[in-house]
Amino acid sequence: MRLGLLFAVACCSPFAAGSIVSTFDTDADGWYLTDVNPTTFLPSGVFAATWGAGFGNGGGGLLTADVSNWTWAANTTKFSGDLSAYSGGEVSYDIFIDPGRDSTPYPLLAIAGVGQVIYTQGIAPDPGSWTTKSHTLAPGDWIYFNGSTNTPATQGEIDSVLANVVGVFIDVDVLSGLDAHRLDNVSVVPEPSLLATLGIGVLALRRRK
């Protein structure tokens, strides 16, 4: 068995206001496991992800069992809808690879829209320790899939997907054999200039009181 795909967010400390975040402090926060065909990016099946108070990168997290041919962690509720405000922002997550990973590049993170997907591809992190993966929602890291072809994503294509997100998926099956990785701190954060604007707005409101 191999690969999987992608991702997340909410708005609480320690993350900035306006972010979408899953810290898994108390539960699985709507995340589950599914099988995704890497040729079509179509998910199939719903499997439970195991939450544990000590599974995370300091606190709660998910244990992602190898339940299918292409197991991904998925969230299609909290990380869905019009996410246009996050264009130019950042998606990140913490992952602990166990017991190992293939040296073959796989899709590692994917954001699905209606009939289109943007995804990152590479070799999974080294096993045995927590690694933070982060990607800016701008050209460079992303590949665009329109149902038939894969091309480097333009900003327009990234924005088209973000305008109507149907789910975020994270690769939790990167070994040709049984693996059971751990996942924590999935977030989607606006670009810094937008966060600065939000901060100025908060200060202005305080001064008016």
C-alpha positions in Angstrom: 0.0 0.0 0.0 1.1 3.5 -0.6 0.3 7.2 -0.6 -2.5 9.6 0.3 -3.2 13.3 0.4 -3.9 16.4 2.4 -5.0 19.3 5.0 -6.9 22.0 7.4 -7.7 25.1 9.8 -9.8 27.1 12.7 -9.4 30.3 14.6 -7.9 30.0 18.0 -4.6 30.6 19.8 -1.7 29.9 19.1 -2.7 30.6 15.5 -3.7 34.0 14.2 -7.3 35.2 14.0 -8.9 34.3 10.7 -7.0 31.0 10.4 -8.7 27.6 10.0 -7.0 25.2 12.4 -7.3 21.6 13.7 -5.1 21.2 16.8 -6.8 17.9 17.8 -6.7 18.9 21.4 -9.9 17.1 22.4 -11.1 15.0 19.4 -10.6 14.2 15.7 -12.3 17.6 14.7 -14.1 16.2 11.7 -11.1 14.4 10.2 -11.4 10.9 8.8 -9.6 8.4 6.5 -10.5 7.7 2.9 -9.1 6.0 -0.2 -8.2 8.2 -3.1 -7.2 7.1 -6.6 -4.1 9.1 -7.4 -4.9 9.1 -11.1 -8.4 10.7 -10.7 -8.2 12.2 -7.2 -11.6 10.7 -6.4 -12.1 9.6 -2.8 -13.8 6.4 -1.9 -15.0 5.2 1.5 -15.0 6.7 5.0 -12.9 5.1 7.7 -12.4 6.4 11.3 -9.2 8.1 12.3 -8.0 7.3 15.8 -7.7 10.2 18.1 -5.5 10.0 21.2 -4.5 12.5 23.9 -0.8 11.7 23.4 -0.7 11.1 19.7 0.1 14.7 18.7 3.1 16.9 18.6 2.7 17.7 22.3 -0.9 16.8 23.2 -3.8 15.4 21.2 -3.4 14.1 17.6 -4.5 11.5 15.1 -3.2 8.0 14.5 -3.8 7.2 10.8 -4.0 3.5 10.2 -3.3 1.9 6.8 -6.9 1.1 5.9 -6.9 1.1 2.1 -4.7 1.0 -1.0 -4.2 4.8 -0.9 -5.0 6.1 2.5 -5.5 9.8 3.1 -6.6 11.9 6.0 -9.5 14.0 4.9 -11.7 16.9 6.1 -14.6 17.9 4.0 -16.5 20.1 6.4 -14.3 22.4 8.4 -11.9 22.9 5.4 -14.4 23.6 2.7 -16.4 26.4 1.1 -15.1 29.7 -0.3 -11.5 30.0 0.9 -10.6 32.8 -1.5 -9.5 35.0 1.4 -6.6 32.5 1.9 -5.0 33.1 -1.5 -1.3 33.9 -0.9 -1.6 32.5 2.6 -0.1 29.2 3.9 -1.2 25.7 4.6 0.7 23.6 7.1 0.6 20.4 9.1 2.8 18.3 11.4 3.4 14.7 10.5 5.2 11.8 12.2 6.2 9.0 9.8 6.2 5.5 11.2 7.8 3.1 10.5 9.2 4.4 7.2 8.5 5.8 3.8 9.3 5.1 0.2 11.9 7.1 -1.7 9.3 7.7 -4.5 7.7 11.1 -4.9 4.0 11.0 -4.0 1.2 13.6 -3.8 1.5 14.8 -0.2 -1.2 17.4 0.2 -4.2 18.2 -1.9 -7.0 20.8 -1.9 -10.0 19.6 -4.0 -12.4 21.9 -5.7 -15.3 21.0 -8.0 -13.8 19.0 -10.9 -10.3 20.4 -10.1 -7.5 19.9 -7.6 -4.3 21.5 -6.6 -1.7 19.3 -4.9 1.9 19.2 -3.8 4.2 16.3 -4.7 7.5 15.0 -3.2 9.2 12.5 -1.0 7.7 12.1 2.5 9.7 13.3 5.5 12.2 11.1 7.3 10.6 8.7 9.8 11.0 8.8 13.6 10.4 12.5 14.4 7.8 15.3 13.9 8.1 17.3 10.7 6.2 20.5 9.8 5.2 20.7 6.2 4.1 24.2 4.9 3.1 25.5 1.5 2.3 29.0 0.3 -1.0 29.2 -1.6 0.8 30.7 -4.6 2.6 29.3 -7.7 5.7 27.2 -7.1 4.7 24.3 -4.9 1.4 23.3 -6.5 0.4 21.1 -9.4 -3.1 21.7 -11.0 -5.2 18.8 -12.1 -8.3 19.5 -14.2 -9.6 15.9 -14.5 -7.3 15.0 -17.4 -3.9 16.8 -17.3 -1.4 17.8 -14.6 0.4 21.2 -15.0 2.2 23.7 -12.7 -0.6 25.7 -11.0 -1.0 29.4 -11.9 -2.4 31.8 -9.3 -5.6 31.9 -11.3 -6.0 28.1 -11.0 -5.1 28.2 -7.3 -7.7 30.9 -6.8 -10.3 29.0 -8.8 -9.9 25.9 -6.5 -10.0 28.1 -3.4 -13.2 29.7 -4.4 -15.1 26.5 -3.9 -13.1 24.0 -1.8 -14.8 20.6 -1.2 -12.1 19.1 1.0 -8.5 19.0 2.1 -6.5 15.7 2.0 -3.1 14.8 3.6 -0.9 11.9 2.5 -0.8 9.3 5.3 0.2 6.2 3.3 3.8 6.7 1.9 5.2 3.2 2.4 4.7 0.1 0.3 3.6 -1.9 3.3 1.8 -1.2 6.5 2.3 2.2 8.0 0.6 4.2 10.8 1.6 7.8 10.8 0.5 10.6 13.2 -1.0 13.9 12.3 -1.3 17.2 14.2 -1.8 21.0 13.8 -3.3 21.3 10.4 -3.9 25.0 9.5 -4.7 27.4 6.7 -3.5 30.9 7.4 -4.2 34.2 5.5 -1.2 36.0 4.0 0.6 38.3 6.5 -0.6 41.5 4.9 -4.2 40.5 5.5 -3.5 39.5 9.1 -1.9 43.0 9.6 -5.1 44.6 8.2 -7.2 42.5 10.6 -5.0 43.7 13.5 -5.3 47.3 12.5 -9.1 46.9 12.3 -9.2 45.4 15.9 -7.1 48.3 17.2 -9.5 50.8 15.5 -12.5 49.2 17.1 -10.8 49.3 20.5 -10.1 53.0 20.1 -13.7 53.8 19.2 -15.0 52.2 22.4 
